[in-house]
Amino acid sequence: MSTAVIHAGVCGFTTTVQAHSEEDMVKLTITSDCEAMRKLAAHLTEVNPFKEISFRRATPQVYQEAMKYCTHAACPVPSGIIKAVEVEAGLALPADVSMHISK
């Protein structure tokens, strides 16, 4: 199982993504302080990892569902979900990502 803990920023919400491979799919368990991410979690329970790693064929399912529930385009949670899926499917190495925002 692969896990991503995502601290979304100024909103103060934390989302935890647990990804578990089963055959050709990755099952997702998403818990969050954010109501929008909880709604997303209810509708995003599994994905095909090969369809999540590129925009070339179609919009990844994670982003299709996120557009329905997440009102903030810069929310890092959808990207974090895909990172967890990639790691669980063996399509990426587990490594932290970060953004530093300043003015």
KANORVEN-V170689 format. One record per helix or strand of 3 or more residues. SS is the DSSP state (helix for helix, strand for strand). FROM is the first residue (numbers start at 1). TO is the last residue. If there is no record, write none. Layout:
ss: (SS & SS)
from: (FROM & FROM)
to: (TO & TO)
This chain:
ss: (strand & strand & strand & helix & helix & helix & helix)
from: (2 & 14 & 25 & 35 & 49 & 61 & 77)
to: (7 & 22 & 32 & 43 & 52 & 69 & 88)
